[in-house]
Amino acid sequence: MENNNGVVVRDISMPFGSMVVFMVKWAIASIPAIIILWGLVMVFGGILSSFFLELGR
């Protein structure tokens, strides 16, 4: 028999100042992720563009 205990969040009680601090920390933490993703896009874009340039010769 399967035991299904679902959880439903109805309300989060968080002061406005704490929420602002949390969102600022969240935004600062996303900067390294954006830099890593940008680097990956540049690497794969360079590989793909060099591949297609070789096909055009």
Contacts in CASP RR format, 6 or more apart in sequence:
PFRMAT RR
TARGET T0000
AUTHOR 0000-0000-0000
METHOD contacts of the structure
MODEL  1
MENNNGVVVRDISMPFGSMVVFMVKWAIASIPAIIILWGLVMVFGGILSS
FFLELGR
14 22 0 8 1.000
END
